[in-house]
């Protein structure tokens, strides 16, 4: 597999690091796309040593910055003959953050990193992905989208550039969940957009995994204690990394596109009902996702906004 090229964003910790190691062990040419090169170089060396695979490269990428994405994609096109697999693993969630943060393009930071940045990368690398025999893109989603089973939950489209940052309360957790829902909707849109180009794109709903000490220490004392307790039973990131690998390499998913896949590697479906007992099954189960994700009006609005942002 030394000729197969996989790009993994946020590959210096957690599931991203475990995925980079998995692909390296399997013989893939791994490109670690990371924001902090200082921390990431140690991880790169660790993966090379553990996998005995020297084809593990490190390139700088800040997914929240369109300029950084342009520079990264330009470097990829100059140095690699194609891209076989692109995994959007990097995400922004600053636990306990109470102030609005904007990207260099003045997009709310969660949405810039978790939704619009990955979409921009898909556009810029599409031609290079087309050169692969079976190109696949995978986006890391989250169980936080289950909040949209609440009929009152919605994406605040009028505040994605911080238009109301002075008058509206900021919740890092709401922005994270909303941006991941936006990523899912845009993944569905991209699947239709890439249908005739042979590029398959799906999303994986990440279930609970052990959190790093660095992540837990960012939390408030109450949430920190709960996180340490949950970590006692949470599975290691390697299990989810195996899902990354399977979805992006197996024959089982070679023709699957435009789907959300759960941690059991099952294709999920939009919920049929979101009331009563059915709603409880939605919330505690793993086979359905909110109808909000397949509402055409939300898709059209997000796609139009995304196109405008990445074209500006």
ZAKOL-848654 format. One record per residue (C-alpha): residue number from 0; x, y, z. Coordinates in Angstrom, 1 decimal. Example, Ala and Ser with C-alpha at 12.3 -4.5 7.8 and 13.67 -1.06 7.14 Angstrom:
BEGIN
+-----+--------+--------+--------+
: pos :     px :     py :     pz :
+-----+--------+--------+--------+
:   0 :   12.3 :   -4.5 :    7.8 :
:   1 :   13.7 :   -1.1 :    7.1 :
+-----+--------+--------+--------+
END
This chain:
BEGIN
+-----+--------+--------+--------+
: pos :     px :     py :     pz :
+-----+--------+--------+--------+
:   0 :    0.0 :    0.0 :    0.0 :
:   1 :    3.0 :    2.3 :   -0.1 :
:   2 :    1.6 :    4.0 :   -3.2 :
:   3 :   -1.8 :    4.7 :   -1.5 :
:   4 :   -1.9 :    8.2 :   -0.1 :
:   5 :   -4.1 :    9.1 :    2.8 :
:   6 :   -4.5 :   12.6 :    4.3 :
:   7 :   -5.6 :   12.8 :    7.9 :
:   8 :   -6.3 :   16.2 :    9.5 :
:   9 :   -5.7 :   16.6 :   13.2 :
:  10 :   -3.5 :   13.5 :   13.2 :
:  11 :   -1.4 :   14.4 :   16.2 :
:  12 :   -3.7 :   13.3 :   19.0 :
:  13 :   -6.7 :   11.1 :   19.8 :
:  14 :   -8.5 :    9.3 :   17.0 :
:  15 :   -6.5 :   11.1 :   14.4 :
:  16 :   -3.2 :    9.9 :   15.8 :
:  17 :   -4.5 :    6.4 :   16.2 :
:  18 :   -5.8 :    6.5 :   12.6 :
:  19 :   -2.4 :    7.7 :   11.3 :
:  20 :   -0.7 :    4.8 :   13.1 :
:  21 :   -3.2 :    2.3 :   11.7 :
:  22 :   -2.8 :    3.4 :    8.1 :
:  23 :    1.0 :    3.6 :    8.5 :
:  24 :    1.1 :    0.0 :    9.9 :
:  25 :   -1.0 :   -1.1 :    7.0 :
:  26 :    1.6 :    0.4 :    4.6 :
:  27 :   -0.1 :    3.5 :    3.4 :
:  28 :    1.7 :    6.8 :    2.7 :
:  29 :    0.3 :    8.9 :    5.4 :
:  30 :    0.1 :   12.7 :    5.3 :
:  31 :   -0.5 :   14.2 :    8.8 :
:  32 :   -2.2 :   17.6 :    8.3 :
:  33 :   -1.7 :   19.4 :   11.6 :
:  34 :   -1.8 :   23.0 :   13.0 :
:  35 :    0.9 :   22.7 :   15.6 :
:  36 :    4.1 :   21.4 :   14.0 :
:  37 :    6.1 :   21.5 :   17.2 :
:  38 :    3.9 :   19.0 :   18.9 :
:  39 :    3.2 :   17.0 :   15.7 :
:  40 :    6.8 :   16.3 :   14.8 :
:  41 :    7.2 :   14.1 :   18.0 :
:  42 :    4.1 :   12.3 :   17.1 :
:  43 :    5.3 :   11.8 :   13.5 :
:  44 :    8.5 :   10.3 :   14.7 :
:  45 :    6.6 :    8.1 :   17.1 :
:  46 :    4.4 :    6.7 :   14.4 :
:  47 :    7.3 :    6.1 :   12.0 :
:  48 :    9.1 :    4.2 :   14.8 :
:  49 :    6.1 :    2.2 :   15.8 :
:  50 :    5.0 :    1.3 :   12.3 :
:  51 :    8.4 :    0.9 :   10.7 :
:  52 :    6.9 :    3.0 :    7.9 :
:  53 :    9.0 :    6.0 :    6.8 :
:  54 :    6.3 :    7.2 :    4.5 :
:  55 :    4.7 :    9.4 :    7.2 :
:  56 :    4.8 :   13.1 :    6.2 :
:  57 :    3.8 :   16.1 :    8.2 :
:  58 :    2.3 :   19.2 :    6.6 :
:  59 :    1.1 :   22.4 :    8.3 :
:  60 :   -2.7 :   23.0 :    8.1 :
:  61 :   -5.0 :   25.2 :   10.1 :
:  62 :   -8.5 :   24.0 :    8.9 :
:  63 :  -10.1 :   27.2 :   10.2 :
:  64 :   -8.0 :   29.4 :    7.8 :
:  65 :   -8.8 :   29.4 :    4.1 :
:  66 :   -5.3 :   30.8 :    3.3 :
:  67 :   -3.8 :   27.9 :    5.2 :
:  68 :   -6.1 :   25.4 :    3.3 :
:  69 :   -5.0 :   26.9 :    0.0 :
:  70 :   -1.3 :   26.6 :    0.9 :
:  71 :   -1.8 :   23.1 :    2.1 :
:  72 :   -3.7 :   21.9 :   -0.9 :
:  73 :   -1.2 :   23.6 :   -3.2 :
:  74 :    1.7 :   21.7 :   -1.5 :
:  75 :   -0.3 :   18.4 :   -1.8 :
:  76 :   -0.7 :   18.9 :   -5.5 :
:  77 :    3.0 :   19.8 :   -6.0 :
:  78 :    4.3 :   16.8 :   -4.0 :
:  79 :    1.9 :   13.9 :   -4.4 :
:  80 :    0.6 :   12.4 :   -7.7 :
:  81 :   -3.0 :   12.0 :   -6.3 :
:  82 :   -5.0 :   11.6 :   -3.1 :
:  83 :   -6.6 :    8.3 :   -2.4 :
:  84 :   -8.2 :    9.0 :    1.0 :
:  85 :   -9.1 :   12.3 :    2.7 :
:  86 :  -10.2 :   12.1 :    6.4 :
:  87 :  -11.6 :   15.2 :    8.0 :
:  88 :  -10.7 :   14.4 :   11.7 :
:  89 :   -9.7 :   17.8 :   13.0 :
:  90 :  -12.3 :   19.7 :   15.0 :
:  91 :  -12.7 :   22.8 :   17.2 :
:  92 :  -14.3 :   22.5 :   20.6 :
:  93 :  -12.8 :   24.7 :   23.3 :
:  94 :  -14.6 :   23.4 :   26.5 :
:  95 :  -16.0 :   26.1 :   28.5 :
:  96 :  -15.3 :   28.9 :   26.0 :
:  97 :  -17.8 :   31.7 :   26.6 :
:  98 :  -16.7 :   34.2 :   24.0 :
:  99 :  -17.2 :   34.2 :   20.2 :
: 100 :  -14.1 :   33.4 :   18.2 :
: 101 :  -13.8 :   34.2 :   14.5 :
: 102 :  -11.6 :   32.7 :   11.9 :
: 103 :   -9.3 :   34.9 :    9.6 :
: 104 :  -12.3 :   35.0 :    7.2 :
: 105 :  -14.6 :   36.2 :   10.0 :
: 106 :  -16.5 :   32.9 :   10.3 :
: 107 :  -17.4 :   31.6 :   13.7 :
: 108 :  -14.5 :   29.4 :   14.6 :
: 109 :  -16.4 :   26.1 :   15.2 :
: 110 :  -18.1 :   26.4 :   11.8 :
: 111 :  -14.9 :   27.5 :   10.0 :
: 112 :  -13.0 :   24.5 :   11.4 :
: 113 :  -15.7 :   21.8 :   11.5 :
: 114 :  -17.8 :   22.5 :    8.4 :
: 115 :  -16.7 :   25.2 :    5.9 :
: 116 :  -12.9 :   24.3 :    6.1 :
: 117 :  -13.4 :   20.7 :    5.2 :
: 118 :  -15.8 :   21.6 :    2.4 :
: 119 :  -13.3 :   24.0 :    1.0 :
: 120 :  -10.6 :   21.3 :    1.1 :
: 121 :  -12.9 :   18.9 :   -0.8 :
: 122 :  -13.3 :   21.4 :   -3.5 :
: 123 :   -9.6 :   22.2 :   -3.8 :
: 124 :   -8.5 :   18.5 :   -3.8 :
: 125 :  -11.3 :   17.1 :   -6.0 :
: 126 :   -9.2 :   17.0 :   -9.1 :
: 127 :   -6.4 :   15.2 :   -7.2 :
: 128 :   -8.9 :   12.8 :   -5.7 :
: 129 :  -10.2 :   12.0 :   -9.1 :
: 130 :   -6.8 :   10.6 :  -10.1 :
: 131 :   -7.3 :    7.7 :   -7.6 :
: 132 :   -9.0 :    4.5 :   -8.6 :
: 133 :  -11.4 :    4.6 :   -5.7 :
: 134 :  -11.2 :    8.0 :   -4.0 :
: 135 :  -12.9 :    8.3 :   -0.6 :
: 136 :  -13.6 :   11.1 :    1.8 :
: 137 :  -14.7 :   10.6 :    5.4 :
: 138 :  -15.9 :   13.3 :    7.8 :
: 139 :  -15.9 :   12.8 :   11.5 :
: 140 :  -19.3 :   13.6 :   12.9 :
: 141 :  -20.6 :   13.3 :   16.5 :
: 142 :  -23.4 :   12.1 :   18.6 :
: 143 :  -24.0 :   15.7 :   19.5 :
: 144 :  -26.2 :   16.0 :   16.4 :
: 145 :  -28.8 :   14.1 :   18.5 :
: 146 :  -29.6 :   17.5 :   20.0 :
: 147 :  -31.4 :   18.1 :   16.8 :
: 148 :  -34.0 :   15.5 :   17.7 :
: 149 :  -35.3 :   18.5 :   19.8 :
: 150 :  -37.8 :   20.2 :   17.4 :
: 151 :  -36.7 :   23.6 :   18.8 :
: 152 :  -33.0 :   23.1 :   17.9 :
: 153 :  -31.8 :   24.9 :   14.8 :
: 154 :  -28.6 :   26.3 :   13.3 :
: 155 :  -28.5 :   30.0 :   13.8 :
: 156 :  -27.8 :   30.9 :   10.2 :
: 157 :  -27.9 :   34.6 :   11.0 :
: 158 :  -25.0 :   34.4 :   13.4 :
: 159 :  -22.4 :   32.3 :   11.6 :
: 160 :  -20.1 :   35.3 :   11.2 :
: 161 :  -20.7 :   36.6 :   14.7 :
: 162 :  -23.3 :   39.1 :   13.7 :
: 163 :  -25.0 :   38.9 :   17.1 :
: 164 :  -21.9 :   38.1 :   19.2 :
: 165 :  -22.6 :   41.2 :   21.4 :
: 166 :  -26.2 :   40.3 :   22.2 :
: 167 :  -26.4 :   36.5 :   22.2 :
: 168 :  -25.0 :   34.1 :   24.7 :
: 169 :  -22.2 :   31.9 :   23.3 :
: 170 :  -22.2 :   28.2 :   24.0 :
: 171 :  -19.2 :   26.3 :   22.8 :
: 172 :  -21.2 :   23.1 :   23.0 :
: 173 :  -24.1 :   24.4 :   21.0 :
: 174 :  -21.7 :   25.8 :   18.3 :
: 175 :  -19.9 :   22.4 :   18.2 :
: 176 :  -23.1 :   20.4 :   17.8 :
: 177 :  -24.5 :   22.9 :   15.2 :
: 178 :  -21.3 :   22.9 :   13.2 :
: 179 :  -21.1 :   19.1 :   13.1 :
: 180 :  -24.7 :   19.1 :   11.9 :
: 181 :  -23.7 :   21.5 :    9.2 :
: 182 :  -20.8 :   19.2 :    8.3 :
: 183 :  -23.2 :   16.3 :    7.9 :
: 184 :  -25.6 :   18.3 :    5.7 :
: 185 :  -22.7 :   19.5 :    3.6 :
: 186 :  -21.4 :   15.9 :    3.3 :
: 187 :  -24.7 :   14.9 :    1.9 :
: 188 :  -24.5 :   17.9 :   -0.5 :
: 189 :  -21.0 :   17.1 :   -1.6 :
: 190 :  -22.0 :   13.4 :   -2.3 :
: 191 :  -24.5 :   14.7 :   -4.8 :
: 192 :  -22.0 :   17.2 :   -6.2 :
: 193 :  -19.3 :   14.5 :   -6.6 :
: 194 :  -21.7 :   11.8 :   -7.8 :
: 195 :  -20.5 :   11.9 :  -11.4 :
: 196 :  -16.8 :   12.3 :  -10.5 :
: 197 :  -16.4 :    8.9 :   -8.8 :
: 198 :  -15.6 :   10.4 :   -5.4 :
: 199 :  -17.3 :    8.8 :   -2.5 :
: 200 :  -17.9 :   10.8 :    0.6 :
: 201 :  -19.5 :    9.7 :    3.9 :
: 202 :  -19.6 :   10.7 :    7.5 :
: 203 :  -18.9 :    8.6 :   10.6 :
: 204 :  -20.7 :    9.3 :   13.9 :
: 205 :  -18.1 :    9.2 :   16.6 :
: 206 :  -19.2 :    7.4 :   19.7 :
: 207 :  -17.5 :    8.0 :   23.1 :
: 208 :  -13.8 :    7.4 :   23.4 :
: 209 :  -11.2 :    8.0 :   26.0 :
: 210 :  -10.3 :   11.7 :   26.2 :
: 211 :   -6.8 :   13.0 :   26.5 :
: 212 :   -5.6 :   14.6 :   29.7 :
: 213 :   -5.0 :   17.8 :   27.8 :
: 214 :   -8.7 :   17.8 :   26.6 :
: 215 :  -10.0 :   17.0 :   30.1 :
: 216 :   -8.0 :   19.8 :   31.8 :
: 217 :   -9.7 :   22.4 :   29.6 :
: 218 :  -13.1 :   21.6 :   31.2 :
: 219 :  -14.7 :   23.2 :   34.1 :
: 220 :  -14.2 :   21.3 :   37.4 :
: 221 :  -17.7 :   19.6 :   37.3 :
: 222 :  -17.3 :   18.4 :   33.7 :
: 223 :  -13.7 :   17.4 :   34.4 :
: 224 :  -14.7 :   15.1 :   37.2 :
: 225 :  -17.4 :   13.5 :   35.0 :
: 226 :  -14.9 :   13.1 :   32.1 :
: 227 :  -12.4 :   11.3 :   34.3 :
: 228 :  -15.1 :    9.0 :   35.5 :
: 229 :  -16.4 :    8.2 :   32.0 :
: 230 :  -12.8 :    7.6 :   30.9 :
: 231 :  -12.7 :    4.5 :   33.1 :
: 232 :  -15.1 :    2.7 :   30.7 :
: 233 :  -14.7 :    4.7 :   27.5 :
: 234 :  -13.0 :    2.7 :   24.7 :
: 235 :   -9.6 :    3.7 :   23.3 :
: 236 :   -9.4 :    5.8 :   20.2 :
: 237 :   -7.9 :    2.8 :   18.3 :
: 238 :  -11.3 :    1.3 :   17.9 :
: 239 :  -12.7 :    4.3 :   16.1 :
: 240 :   -9.5 :    4.5 :   14.1 :
: 241 :  -10.2 :    1.0 :   12.9 :
: 242 :  -13.6 :    2.2 :   11.7 :
: 243 :  -11.9 :    5.0 :    9.8 :
: 244 :   -9.7 :    2.4 :    8.1 :
: 245 :  -12.4 :    0.0 :    7.3 :
: 246 :  -14.8 :    2.6 :    5.8 :
: 247 :  -12.0 :    4.1 :    3.7 :
: 248 :  -10.4 :    0.9 :    2.4 :
: 249 :  -12.9 :   -2.1 :    2.5 :
: 250 :  -14.9 :   -3.5 :   -0.4 :
: 251 :  -18.0 :   -3.2 :    1.8 :
: 252 :  -18.0 :    0.6 :    1.5 :
: 253 :  -16.4 :    1.0 :   -1.9 :
: 254 :  -19.6 :    2.1 :   -3.6 :
: 255 :  -21.3 :    3.8 :   -0.6 :
: 256 :  -21.6 :    7.6 :   -0.7 :
: 257 :  -23.7 :   10.2 :    1.0 :
: 258 :  -24.3 :    8.3 :    4.2 :
: 259 :  -23.9 :    8.6 :    7.9 :
: 260 :  -22.3 :    5.5 :    9.4 :
: 261 :  -22.4 :    4.6 :   13.1 :
: 262 :  -19.7 :    3.2 :   15.3 :
: 263 :  -20.9 :   -0.4 :   14.5 :
: 264 :  -20.3 :    0.3 :   10.8 :
: 265 :  -24.0 :    0.4 :   10.1 :
: 266 :  -25.5 :    2.8 :    7.6 :
: 267 :  -27.8 :    5.1 :    9.6 :
: 268 :  -31.2 :    6.4 :    8.3 :
: 269 :  -33.1 :    9.7 :    9.0 :
: 270 :  -35.6 :    9.2 :   11.7 :
: 271 :  -39.2 :    8.2 :   10.7 :
: 272 :  -40.8 :    9.7 :   13.8 :
: 273 :  -39.5 :   12.2 :   16.4 :
: 274 :  -42.3 :   12.0 :   19.0 :
: 275 :  -43.1 :    9.7 :   21.9 :
: 276 :  -41.4 :    6.3 :   22.3 :
: 277 :  -39.9 :    6.6 :   18.8 :
: 278 :  -38.1 :    9.7 :   20.0 :
: 279 :  -36.6 :    7.9 :   23.0 :
: 280 :  -35.3 :    5.2 :   20.6 :
: 281 :  -33.8 :    7.9 :   18.4 :
: 282 :  -32.0 :    9.5 :   21.4 :
: 283 :  -30.6 :    6.3 :   23.0 :
: 284 :  -30.1 :    4.3 :   19.8 :
: 285 :  -27.6 :    4.5 :   17.0 :
: 286 :  -29.5 :    3.7 :   13.9 :
: 287 :  -31.2 :    7.0 :   13.1 :
: 288 :  -30.2 :   10.7 :   12.8 :
: 289 :  -32.4 :   13.8 :   13.0 :
: 290 :  -34.7 :   14.7 :   10.1 :
: 291 :  -33.2 :   18.1 :   10.3 :
: 292 :  -30.2 :   16.7 :    8.3 :
: 293 :  -32.2 :   15.9 :    5.2 :
: 294 :  -34.4 :   19.0 :    5.2 :
: 295 :  -33.8 :   20.5 :    1.7 :
: 296 :  -34.3 :   24.1 :    2.8 :
: 297 :  -31.4 :   23.7 :    5.3 :
: 298 :  -29.2 :   22.0 :    2.7 :
: 299 :  -29.9 :   24.7 :    0.1 :
: 300 :  -29.1 :   27.5 :    2.6 :
: 301 :  -25.9 :   25.9 :    3.8 :
: 302 :  -24.7 :   25.0 :    0.3 :
: 303 :  -25.4 :   28.5 :   -0.9 :
: 304 :  -23.6 :   30.0 :    2.0 :
: 305 :  -20.6 :   27.6 :    1.7 :
: 306 :  -20.3 :   28.3 :   -2.0 :
: 307 :  -20.3 :   32.0 :   -1.4 :
: 308 :  -17.7 :   31.8 :    1.4 :
: 309 :  -15.2 :   29.6 :   -0.5 :
: 310 :  -15.6 :   31.6 :   -3.7 :
: 311 :  -14.9 :   35.0 :   -2.0 :
+-----+--------+--------+--------+
END
